[in-house]
Amino acid sequence: MISKKNPVRTARYGMTIDIDRCNGCGACMVACAVENNIPPAHAGASDRKGLTWIRVFKVDNGAEYPAKRSVFIPVLCQQCDKDTPCVHVCPQQAVDLDPATGVVGQMPERCLGCRYCMAACPYHARYFNWWDPEWPAGMEKTLNPDVAPRMRGVVEKCNFCHGRWHAARERAAAAGKPNTEPVTYTPACAEACPTGAIQFGDLKDPSSAPAQASQKPEAFRLLEKLGTEPKIYYRSKREWVRAIASAPKPGARKEPSRG
Amino acid sequence: MNTSRRKILQFMGGSAVGALFTPVPWRLITDAALWSENWPGVPVPVRGESRTGFTNCSLCTAGCAVRARLIGEQPVALAGVPGHPVSRGALCPFGLTGHHLPYHPARVKSGPVKEAWAAVADAIAKGDRIAVLDLRPGRTASWTYRRAMAAIRNGAYIVPPRPLGPATAVNLAAAKTVLSFGAPLLEGWGTPGNVIALRDGFRLIQVDAVESRTAALADLWVAINPGTETELALGISNVLSGGASGINPARAASATGVSEQQIAELARELTGNGPAVVLDAAGSSAVLALNTLIGAPGRTLVTRRETPVPEAWKKAAPATELAEIPERSVRVLLIDESAPGEYIPWGEIRKKLAANPVVIAFAWSRAGYGRYAQYVLPAAVYPETLEDIPPAIDAVAPVFRMTVPLQAPPAGMVNPGEFIATATGLPRGDALRERSDAIHKSGRGALAAMPDGKLTPVKEMKPEDLWKALNAGGYWMDTPDEKAAPPRLALAGPEAGPVEAASFPLVAILTEARGSAAPASPLMSKLYQESNLRLGPGRAALHPATAKAYGIEEGARATLETAQGRRDIFVILDSAVPPGSVKVASGPGVLDICATGERARVVPA
């Protein structure tokens, strides 16, 4: 990490997710779990107590058939760039905004499990480890050696595949590139997306695909009015999809609908 | 200086408060946290040299190209190959987690091989009827089974039903309109990468009782009353034929909930926008017969040639569909279930078995037919296996690609092809290599080599180079046969299933209807247990109003009953499920008792 006294930002990693292309297959969710050594569900886990750094929600326009329309919205840590809520509330300094990459990092070894950050996150993109991480016998051999599994009692979340970023940095260093130069890599979810809905790159680089896509008129961010400057941009040509990103409709909660 | 009790307490108190202003307690907390990160409850990933390997996924007929990251001899991550000319980098959640299967808790690790061998040998000696049920026909192993069954006195080679015929492929590239009756076109149908690449070229109309993922992404979703797909097809048929076939659109509208006007509009779309194709998840004859009316054979439904085979193999038993096998005729049934394939309800198979039958399943888990077999022989599982993959439904030309082992299988695994070939006295040989040589001899097609998918004509390769490239994950594909005769759809008339609405008031809707019985990686829990993206195994969804009528609450245990049997389920409530129906997660137990459109009831436990 670059010193906070001399914040030189070499990159501003971000993502665009084309909702009109997402088919809700969930490949991003399992690819993320494989890459980041996220364990299978404990017997007691539910949709409220599970660990899904990226989670695909099925959302509809609230209308009845034939006007009913649904989309799939992958939600992950939005990597807030400004007044990052989780960073502010962490009493342990276990969360930080890396000035070199713009990635909001989570340090499980510092985390006390108070879950203030979960309460503060407007996107519900943080997850608490309710149980010891366990894999079926033998399956621990399939763990990614670049990522340490987290222990019970800490909060975890998406970090744009920090292990892959480190590996890219090592490759760049081996190639003789200065460490102030941004590196190019692809997180597991973007790599796994079969429809190409997820694009990842440096938002500061005007030639990068996400930088260009984020400037399109159909691009939007979740809860933009909070002013946290998320670095995840969504895209949809449908007006109602863009509208639901502003805020939930009060009193519009319906019976649960599943994918 | 006097030392009083008060002063000692003051000193201790001051020390305690003062210590809070030193780094000591915080350091202790940090160290404790660091220690806890490595306590025995947290597994430590194995480190080692990282390398890349290539294979093709054999978990379905798509056979997507796979790039694997290996640490030592252990795959730790699988991904698609973006440059691949067919799969185009796509890999579904099952494929992404395929390397977990060797460690699945349900894995069969040993079995009564000697006893099974003796039973087969005894049946061959007596001339009893022996049959192989091949759930993935079209492979090299399938030819081995056919040759083996031809080599014995009373052998039969059985394949699952093929509603469109044995060699019919769907040419999506030629289709301008696709009318899908519940077919999961955007949920893993065919070769997902190919379908995604072609998606912008056709208008997709999805007929579904629930808003499936395909329905959500279709250009038009036609919501239909559950279980009335046949009536809608017959209504469309009536419009297309000018009243010569099918049923009156008004009657179809009444049954399906789709208006007469929309039925007429669907008929117009099938004929007015260029080549079209009609697909059906259930393989219903009435639905697929629409293809003949719209002239799909030869345009969007084409005949795919067989991948070249050695001449010596052609003395083989014919492929027989299960329905054509006489009842109570099979004495020994060998089922190849070493990888996911089609699933035939056990009740249909059981009818074909003679008295005191011997059923031998080659399987890596007991979740499928292993529940009914006398002998379950342990088989290697992807990515331990070496075999070729049958062509996908959207492959218009012959293909050949192999799943190459990324890791060694454990000791004691039984190769079904070798077992059956040896038992029936077939000469030993490397069938895959012979097939590769036959492809080379034909001189047809080109090979897409890994890692970049670069195409090389077979004519420019030596036999050894072709074999080597195939073993490195290469993909051979031929060109479509322009002169091939259009497929003849052998379609029967409309099925008239018995409707027992009084006893079974609900209509079943199966999710992942094409899914097989095989278990998946435990990480798939991310998609159902830890989120609501899919319906999990053993679960059924009811509309809240339906559940209330039966006195069932969210999360309650219940029994799903049909005329074929019963199955314990957990009930969840879902307002997207139409009232009067039950949405059921597909799986071996469920597939044995019910299909989409089946009448059912849910009884509280």
Interface residues (C-beta under 8 A of the other chain):
Chain A: N23 G24 C25 G26 A27 M29 V30 A31 A33 V34 E35 N37 I38 P40 A41 A45 S46 D47 K49 G50 L51 T52 R55 V56 F57 K58 D60 Y65 P66 K68 R69 S70 V71 F72 P108 E109 R110 C111 L112 D132 P133 E134 W135 P136 A137 G138 M139 E140 K141 T142 L143 N144 P145 V147 A148 P149 R150 M151 R152 G153 A188 E191 A192 P194 T195 K254 E255 P256 S257 R258 G259
Chain B: I29 T30 A33 L34 S36 E37 W39 G41 V42 P43 P45 V46 R47 G48 S50 I71 Q74 P75 V76 A77 L78 A79 G80 G89 A90 L91 C92 P93 L96 T97 H99 H100 P102 Y103 H104 P105 L186 E187 G188 P192 G193 I196 E211 R213 A216 L217 W221 A223 S521 P522 L523 M524 S525 K526 L527 Q529 E530 S531 N532 L533 R534 L535 A541 P544 I572 L573 D574 S575 A576
